[in-house]
Structure formats: structure tokens, C-alpha cells
Amino acid sequence: MNNKKGFAISTMLYGLLIISVIVVFMFVSLANFNTKSNGDFVEEVEKELLTLKNNSIC
């Protein structure tokens, strides 16, 4: 009887470990995606500003 409780507890602990690893991986990948998206946005704005500067009459 005691062995079944230990198996159940270890199964729950491994399940929580797997879920926590997946959640951490999702947060890291989301942060990486946001950084890449922001970098792409900044590059596009810089290109547009340089184009406007080069095309201006001043």
C-alpha cells in the first residue's frame, strides 16, 4: 500500500516538473519573438525615415 502512494506522488511531481519546463520554454520563446518583432519594426522605421530624409527638399 505504501508503494502505491510513493508512485502516485512521484508521478505527480514528474508531471509538475514537465509542465513547469514547458511553461518556462514558452516564456523564453515568447520573449525572443517579441524582441525579434521589435527589432524588425525598428529597422523598418529607420528605413522609412532615411528614405524621407533623402527625398526631402531641404
VEXDREN-342019 format. One record per residue (C-alpha): residue number from 0; residue in three letters; x, z, y. Coordinates in Angstrom, 2 decimals. Layout:
<site><num>NUM</num><residu>ALA</residu><c1>X</c1><c3>Z</c3><c2>Y</c2></site>
...
This chain:
<site><num>0</num><residu>MET</residu><c1>0.00</c1><c3>0.00</c3><c2>0.00</c2></site>
<site><num>1</num><residu>ASN</residu><c1>2.80</c1><c3>0.84</c3><c2>2.43</c2></site>
<site><num>2</num><residu>ASN</residu><c1>4.48</c1><c3>-2.51</c3><c2>1.76</c2></site>
<site><num>3</num><residu>LYS</residu><c1>1.38</c1><c3>-4.41</c3><c2>2.91</c2></site>
<site><num>4</num><residu>LYS</residu><c1>1.37</c1><c3>-2.58</c3><c2>6.25</c2></site>
<site><num>5</num><residu>GLY</residu><c1>5.01</c1><c3>-3.42</c3><c2>6.82</c2></site>
<site><num>6</num><residu>PHE</residu><c1>4.35</c1><c3>-7.08</c3><c2>6.02</c2></site>
<site><num>7</num><residu>ALA</residu><c1>1.41</c1><c3>-7.16</c3><c2>8.43</c2></site>
<site><num>8</num><residu>ILE</residu><c1>3.41</c1><c3>-5.53</c3><c2>11.23</c2></site>
<site><num>9</num><residu>SER</residu><c1>6.40</c1><c3>-7.84</c3><c2>10.75</c2></site>
<site><num>10</num><residu>THR</residu><c1>4.08</c1><c3>-10.87</c3><c2>10.71</c2></site>
<site><num>11</num><residu>MET</residu><c1>2.53</c1><c3>-9.76</c3><c2>14.00</c2></site>
<site><num>12</num><residu>LEU</residu><c1>5.97</c1><c3>-9.15</c3><c2>15.54</c2></site>
<site><num>13</num><residu>TYR</residu><c1>7.24</c1><c3>-12.58</c3><c2>14.49</c2></site>
<site><num>14</num><residu>GLY</residu><c1>4.07</c1><c3>-14.16</c3><c2>15.85</c2></site>
<site><num>15</num><residu>LEU</residu><c1>4.53</c1><c3>-12.43</c3><c2>19.20</c2></site>
<site><num>16</num><residu>LEU</residu><c1>8.16</c1><c3>-13.50</c3><c2>19.27</c2></site>
<site><num>17</num><residu>ILE</residu><c1>7.25</c1><c3>-17.13</c3><c2>18.65</c2></site>
<site><num>18</num><residu>ILE</residu><c1>4.54</c1><c3>-17.06</c3><c2>21.33</c2></site>
<site><num>19</num><residu>SER</residu><c1>6.88</c1><c3>-15.46</c3><c2>23.86</c2></site>
<site><num>20</num><residu>VAL</residu><c1>9.59</c1><c3>-18.06</c3><c2>23.18</c2></site>
<site><num>21</num><residu>ILE</residu><c1>7.05</c1><c3>-20.86</c3><c2>23.68</c2></site>
<site><num>22</num><residu>VAL</residu><c1>5.82</c1><c3>-19.32</c3><c2>26.96</c2></site>
<site><num>23</num><residu>VAL</residu><c1>9.38</c1><c3>-18.91</c3><c2>28.29</c2></site>
<site><num>24</num><residu>PHE</residu><c1>10.19</c1><c3>-22.52</c3><c2>27.34</c2></site>
<site><num>25</num><residu>MET</residu><c1>7.06</c1><c3>-23.71</c3><c2>29.15</c2></site>
<site><num>26</num><residu>PHE</residu><c1>8.02</c1><c3>-21.79</c3><c2>32.32</c2></site>
<site><num>27</num><residu>VAL</residu><c1>11.53</c1><c3>-23.23</c3><c2>32.27</c2></site>
<site><num>28</num><residu>SER</residu><c1>10.33</c1><c3>-26.78</c3><c2>31.74</c2></site>
<site><num>29</num><residu>LEU</residu><c1>7.70</c1><c3>-26.40</c3><c2>34.47</c2></site>
<site><num>30</num><residu>ALA</residu><c1>10.30</c1><c3>-25.13</c3><c2>36.94</c2></site>
<site><num>31</num><residu>ASN</residu><c1>12.61</c1><c3>-28.01</c3><c2>36.03</c2></site>
<site><num>32</num><residu>PHE</residu><c1>9.80</c1><c3>-30.55</c3><c2>36.50</c2></site>
<site><num>33</num><residu>ASN</residu><c1>8.87</c1><c3>-29.10</c3><c2>39.91</c2></site>
<site><num>34</num><residu>THR</residu><c1>12.49</c1><c3>-29.26</c3><c2>41.06</c2></site>
<site><num>35</num><residu>LYS</residu><c1>12.78</c1><c3>-32.88</c3><c2>39.95</c2></site>
<site><num>36</num><residu>SER</residu><c1>9.49</c1><c3>-33.80</c3><c2>41.61</c2></site>
<site><num>37</num><residu>ASN</residu><c1>10.51</c1><c3>-32.14</c3><c2>44.86</c2></site>
<site><num>38</num><residu>GLY</residu><c1>13.88</c1><c3>-33.88</c3><c2>44.78</c2></site>
<site><num>39</num><residu>ASP</residu><c1>12.23</c1><c3>-37.26</c3><c2>44.27</c2></site>
<site><num>40</num><residu>PHE</residu><c1>9.83</c1><c3>-36.55</c3><c2>47.15</c2></site>
<site><num>41</num><residu>VAL</residu><c1>12.69</c1><c3>-35.60</c3><c2>49.48</c2></site>
<site><num>42</num><residu>GLU</residu><c1>14.60</c1><c3>-38.77</c3><c2>48.59</c2></site>
<site><num>43</num><residu>GLU</residu><c1>11.54</c1><c3>-40.93</c3><c2>49.35</c2></site>
<site><num>44</num><residu>VAL</residu><c1>11.02</c1><c3>-39.23</c3><c2>52.73</c2></site>
<site><num>45</num><residu>GLU</residu><c1>14.70</c1><c3>-39.71</c3><c2>53.59</c2></site>
<site><num>46</num><residu>LYS</residu><c1>14.48</c1><c3>-43.40</c3><c2>52.73</c2></site>
<site><num>47</num><residu>GLU</residu><c1>11.38</c1><c3>-43.85</c3><c2>54.88</c2></site>
<site><num>48</num><residu>LEU</residu><c1>12.96</c1><c3>-42.02</c3><c2>57.83</c2></site>
<site><num>49</num><residu>LEU</residu><c1>16.12</c1><c3>-44.13</c3><c2>57.59</c2></site>
<site><num>50</num><residu>THR</residu><c1>14.02</c1><c3>-47.28</c3><c2>57.47</c2></site>
<site><num>51</num><residu>LEU</residu><c1>12.07</c1><c3>-46.19</c3><c2>60.56</c2></site>
<site><num>52</num><residu>LYS</residu><c1>15.31</c1><c3>-45.29</c3><c2>62.34</c2></site>
<site><num>53</num><residu>ASN</residu><c1>16.90</c1><c3>-48.66</c3><c2>61.55</c2></site>
<site><num>54</num><residu>ASN</residu><c1>13.77</c1><c3>-50.58</c3><c2>62.59</c2></site>
<site><num>55</num><residu>SER</residu><c1>13.22</c1><c3>-48.72</c3><c2>65.86</c2></site>
<site><num>56</num><residu>ILE</residu><c1>13.87</c1><c3>-50.47</c3><c2>69.17</c2></site>
<site><num>57</num><residu>CYS</residu><c1>15.80</c1><c3>-47.56</c3><c2>70.71</c2></site>
